[in-house]
Every structure is written in C-alpha cells, then in structure tokens.
Amino acid sequence: MDLRSYLEDRKSQVEASLFESVQDDSIPKTLRDAMLYSLEAGGKRIRPILVIAGAEAVGGTAEKVMPVAIALEMIHTFSLIHDDLPAMDDDSLRRGKPTNHKVFGEANAILAGDGLLAEAFYALANSDVVTDAKLLVDVIRDVASATGGRGMTGGQVIDIGSTGRSIDENELTKLHLYKTGTLLKVSVVSGAKLCGAADEELDALARYGENIGLAFQIADDVLDIEGDEELLGKDIGSDEGNFKSTYPAIIGLEESKKKARALVDDALTHISIFGDRAEPLKLLARYIIDRNK
C-alpha cells in the first residue's frame, strides 16, 4: 500500500464532507467565514483519517464513520484557533497563514472555535448513516470525554500551569496524554466502535492510540527544534520561547527520538491481531515520527 495515495484519497473524502458541513446560510456570514478559514487552512487530517483507518481495520467503511471523522477534525481545529490566541500561545502563523484572530479579530476567533466545537456534536447527532442509537451515544460520550476536562481541555490547563516551571518526565507524559493523546486515541477507537468492533479489538486499538498519541507529541517537540519553518508553516522554537516543557528539554533530543520510535513499535504490536486490514494504521504510525511537518 502506498501511504501517500492513501492519505490523499482519505483526505479528499474528509474535506468534501467537512467543508460542506458548515456551508449553511443560517450561520452568520462572519462566523461561517472564520470557521471555514481555519478548516480550509490545510493540515494533515490525521484524526479523521485515523477514524477511517480504525473502521477499516474491523471491516468498516469511510462512509459509515464520516460524521465522527469530520467532528474530530472540527474539534481539533477549534483547539488550534484557541491555542493561537494572545491569552494562550499568542501565535501569528498557523500552517503558513495568519492565525484566525489576526484575520477576524480575537472575539470572532473565540466564537469561531466555539462554533466548531458545537458543530462537531451537531454533525455527530445529525448522522443518518449510523442506525444504532446506543452505539452513537457511546461514541458521543467518548468524544466529549476526550475533548473536555478529562482530555484535551484538561491537558491544556495542565500545560498552562506547567509553563515556566520545571516538571519531570512523568508530569510531562500526563500532560501530553491528556492534551494530545486522548483525541488521537478516541479517533482510532470511535470509528471501529461505530462498525461493531469486539471488545478485544477496541482494547487493541486503544493501546495503539495511546502509544501513537504520545509519539505524535514527542515528534512535534522534535520538529519545534529541527523542523523547517517554511514546511511547518509556523514559527520554529516557539516552545522554548514560551518556556514550555518538552521531551527534548527533559530527556534530550536523541533520547526523545528513541522514545518516539519505541512507542510506535509498541503500538504496532497491539494491532497485529488485525493482519493486513491494519496496514493503513501501521503506515500512519510510522508517518507520525518520520514526518517533516
């Protein structure tokens, strides 16, 4: 399987549904424009592609899980808009373009993030391709948990509290499992769950998701040091400039790379039960630590 072709194909499927979902005249134009600006800014679409790959590992299809796929990309995008705000990371570039608040103002950027978070759950609840209501409610609960205080939002609070002070590796791991790991984990599990995966399969995918979630963050920390600013589309060295705790700062650059590789190797052992159906998940795991942007 060619990873580039797979990513391009799944990305085009996701983006067609994603952009259409907010093209609604009942949404005020300024808000709609601000939401679309960040949705259309590009990105790897890792979370929705993981939803699809998780579904495919258990015999499902992209069509069956598209509502949760686009919902998770909306949630990710909302978090980026808010992360870039002056009260948070105060970034001026995102994916090579001015950040949302630089274009639409802080108030509209906050509201665009709020709007995308609500739209994510609207897309999930409004799904007409999932016929098992209880299963859908389970997935909505999982996504809400991964997004809120038990997951990404809680991780952001921990991140703010740790900025400018020294923390150890255990604290940093907890921070990133919350901030990044929970959303990646729920991505790969939710697609499979909607396709009727067995408990053993869900457990294997959850362990895979936890490992690649942490590996993804370590790779981001490394890219903030070694990455190409033009390829990344954002400022390099912002973690150090913002006095953020990172894996390279705590355990060193080379040890960080080794840890990321070990996490991916562990992730791959957990999905061996799926055989060839897990090939996209295997390729995605390797891509996470080999990417240059």
Secondary structure, 3 states (H helix, E strand, C coil): CCHHHHHHHHHHHHHHHHHHHCCCCCCCHHHHHHHHHHHCCCCCCHHHHHHHHHHHHCCCCHHHHHHHHHHHHHHHHHHHHHHCCCCCCCCCEECCEECHHHHHCHHHHHHHHHHHHHHHHHHHHCCCCCCCHHHHHHHHHHHHHHHCCCCHHHHHHHHHHHCCCCCCHHHHHHHHHHHHHHHHHHHHHHHHHHCCCCHHHHHHHHHHHHHHHHHHHHHHHHHHHHCCHHHHCCCCCHHHHCCCCCHHHHHCHHHHHHHHHHHHHHHHHHCHHHHHHHHHHHHHHHHHHHCCC
